[in-house]
Amino acid sequence: MLSLAGISALVPNRHDTGPAGLAHEVRVLQDPQVWSALAMTVLGFGGVFVVFTYIAPILEQVSGFSPRGVTLILVLFGVGLTVGNMVGGKLADRALMPSLMGILAALAVVMAIFARTSHSQAAAAITVFVWGIAAFATVPPLQMRVVEKAAAAPNLASTLNIGAFNVGNAAGAWLGGLVINHGHALDTLPWVAAAVSVAALLLTWFAARMDAPARALAQSA
C-alpha cells in the first residue's frame, strides 16, 4: 500500500495513444544503441552483485561482524539504496549520460575502497552505506537510457531492461563465484566489482560518443 501511494503521488500521469504492435516494437532492436544501453545495464549492475551475492561472508569473515551485525549492516545498505534511487533520478533528469558516467566512476571507486575498508568494522559499515547509494543511483539513468534509445517501443524496452538487470545480477554472482573457486580471498571481490564498473563506464563513454553526431545533426536542423 505504501508503494502504491508513493507511485500515485510521485509518478506523473501519461496519456498514451495506445500500445504499439509487437512487430513495431521489435524493430527497435535493429538499433545498436538499444543493445549498447542494455549492455550498460548488465555491466553497471553486474558489478554490484559480484560483491553483494557474497556480502554476508565478507562482513563475517573479513570484517568480523556477527550474523546479527550483518543484518544491521544490510539494513544500512538498504537505506543507501533508497537514497541512491532518489539521487540517481534527479541527476538523470539534469544530464543523463554525464550523470551515469559520474555514478559509475563513483561506484568503481567505492568498490576499490571497500577492498581496504572491509577489514575494519566501522569503515566497512560506512562504505557499505555509500556503496548502497552509488549502486542504486545507477538504476534510474540506466532505465532512462534504454527507454530513450527505444522510444518507439517503451513497453519492450522496459521489459528488456528488467531482463538486463537480472542478467547482470546472475552474471555478477557467477563471476564472484568463479573468483572464489579459483582460490582468491573474499576481499578480492570488490576489486573485481570495480573492474566491471570501469567496463560499464567505458561502454557508457563510447555510447555517449556515438550520440554526438546525431545530436549535432539535430542542433543544425
C-alpha positions in Angstrom: 0.0 0.0 0.0 2.8 2.4 0.8 4.4 1.7 -2.6 1.1 2.3 -4.4 0.6 5.6 -2.5 4.2 6.7 -3.4 3.7 5.8 -7.1 0.3 7.7 -7.2 1.8 10.8 -5.6 5.2 10.9 -7.4 4.9 9.4 -10.8 3.4 11.8 -13.4 0.3 10.8 -15.4 0.8 9.9 -19.1 -1.9 9.7 -21.7 -0.6 7.3 -24.4 -2.3 6.8 -27.7 -2.3 3.1 -27.1 0.1 0.1 -27.1 2.2 -0.4 -30.3 2.1 -3.7 -32.0 4.8 -6.2 -31.1 6.3 -6.2 -34.6 6.6 -2.4 -34.4 8.3 -2.6 -31.1 10.7 -5.4 -32.1 12.0 -3.2 -34.9 13.9 -1.0 -32.4 16.2 -3.9 -31.7 17.9 -3.1 -35.0 19.4 0.0 -33.4 22.8 -0.8 -31.9 22.3 1.9 -29.3 19.5 -0.1 -27.8 21.8 -3.1 -27.4 24.6 -0.9 -26.0 22.1 0.5 -23.5 21.1 -3.0 -22.4 24.8 -4.0 -22.1 25.4 -0.9 -19.9 22.7 -2.2 -17.6 24.2 -5.7 -17.5 27.7 -4.3 -16.7 26.6 -1.4 -14.5 24.5 -3.6 -12.2 26.6 -6.8 -12.6 29.5 -5.3 -10.7 27.2 -4.7 -7.7 26.3 -8.4 -7.5 29.9 -9.5 -7.7 30.1 -8.4 -4.1 26.5 -8.3 -2.9 26.0 -12.0 -3.5 28.8 -12.7 -1.0 28.3 -9.7 1.3 27.4 -11.9 4.3 30.6 -14.0 4.3 32.6 -10.8 3.5 31.2 -9.0 6.5 31.5 -12.0 8.8 34.9 -13.4 7.8 36.7 -10.3 6.6 35.1 -7.5 8.7 34.4 -9.7 11.8 30.7 -8.9 12.2 28.3 -11.3 13.9 25.3 -12.6 11.9 23.2 -10.1 13.8 25.6 -7.4 12.9 25.4 -8.4 9.3 21.7 -7.9 9.4 22.1 -4.4 10.7 24.7 -3.5 8.0 22.3 -4.8 5.3 19.6 -2.5 6.7 22.1 0.3 6.4 22.8 -0.8 2.8 19.0 -0.7 2.1 18.8 2.9 3.4 21.6 3.7 1.0 19.7 2.1 -1.9 16.7 4.3 -1.2 18.8 7.5 -1.1 20.7 6.4 -4.2 17.5 5.8 -6.2 16.2 9.3 -5.5 19.6 10.9 -6.2 20.1 9.0 -9.4 16.7 10.0 -10.7 17.4 13.7 -10.1 20.8 13.5 -11.7 19.5 11.6 -14.7 16.8 14.3 -15.2 19.5 17.0 -15.3 22.1 15.3 -17.5 21.6 11.7 -18.3 24.9 10.4 -19.7 27.3 12.6 -17.8 25.5 11.7 -14.6 25.6 8.0 -15.4 29.3 8.2 -16.1 29.9 10.0 -12.9 27.9 7.5 -10.9 29.7 4.5 -12.5 33.0 6.1 -11.7 32.0 6.7 -8.1 30.8 3.1 -7.9 34.1 1.8 -9.1 36.0 4.0 -6.6 33.7 2.9 -3.7 34.3 -0.8 -4.5 38.1 -0.3 -4.7 37.9 1.4 -1.3 35.8 -1.4 0.2 38.6 -3.8 -0.7 40.5 -2.0 2.1 37.8 -0.9 4.5 36.2 -4.3 4.6 38.9 -5.1 7.2 37.6 -2.5 9.7 34.0 -2.8 11.1 33.4 1.0 11.3 34.9 1.7 8.0 33.1 -1.2 6.4 29.7 0.0 7.7 30.3 3.5 6.3 31.5 2.1 2.9 28.5 -0.2 2.6 26.1 2.7 3.1 27.9 4.8 0.5 28.0 1.7 -1.8 24.2 1.4 -1.5 23.8 5.0 -2.6 26.1 4.5 -5.6 24.7 1.1 -6.6 21.1 2.2 -6.9 21.9 5.7 -8.2 22.7 3.8 -11.4 19.2 2.4 -11.8 17.2 5.5 -12.9 19.7 6.6 -15.6 20.2 3.1 -16.9 16.4 2.7 -17.2 16.1 6.1 -18.8 18.9 5.4 -21.3 17.1 2.3 -22.6 13.7 4.0 -22.8 15.3 7.0 -24.6 17.0 4.8 -27.2 13.9 2.7 -27.7 11.4 5.5 -27.5 9.3 3.9 -30.2 8.9 0.7 -28.2 8.7 1.8 -24.5 6.9 -1.4 -23.4 9.5 -3.8 -24.9 12.4 -1.5 -23.8 11.3 -1.6 -20.1 10.8 -5.3 -20.3 14.2 -6.0 -21.8 15.9 -3.7 -19.4 14.4 -5.6 -16.4 15.8 -8.7 -18.0 19.2 -7.0 -18.4 19.2 -6.2 -14.7 18.6 -9.8 -13.9 21.3 -11.0 -16.3 23.7 -8.6 -14.6 22.7 -10.0 -11.2 23.3 -13.6 -12.4 26.5 -12.7 -14.2 27.9 -10.8 -11.2 27.1 -13.7 -8.9 28.7 -16.2 -11.3 31.8 -14.0 -11.7 32.2 -13.7 -8.0 31.8 -17.4 -7.5 34.4 -18.0 -10.2 36.9 -15.8 -8.5 36.4 -17.6 -5.2 36.6 -21.1 -6.8 39.9 -20.1 -8.2 41.2 -19.7 -4.7 41.1 -15.9 -4.3 40.2 -14.4 -1.0 36.9 -12.7 -0.3 38.4 -9.3 -0.1 39.4 -9.5 -3.8 35.8 -9.4 -4.9 35.5 -5.6 -4.5 38.4 -5.2 -6.9 36.6 -7.4 -9.5 33.4 -5.4 -9.0 35.4 -2.2 -9.5 36.8 -3.6 -12.8 33.3 -4.5 -14.0 32.1 -0.9 -13.1 35.0 0.5 -15.1 34.0 -1.6 -18.1 30.4 -0.2 -17.8 31.9 3.3 -17.6 33.9 2.8 -20.8 30.9 1.4 -22.6 28.9 4.4 -21.4 31.5 6.8 -22.6 31.6 5.1 -26.0 27.8 5.2 -26.3 27.9 8.9 -25.5 30.4 9.5 -28.2 28.1 7.6 -30.6 25.4 10.1 -29.7 27.4 13.1 -30.7 26.8 13.0 -34.5 23.1 12.6 -34.1 23.0 15.4 -31.5 25.0 17.7 -33.8 22.7 16.9 -36.7 19.6 17.7 -34.6 21.1 21.1 -33.5 21.9 22.1 -37.1 18.4 21.2 -38.4 
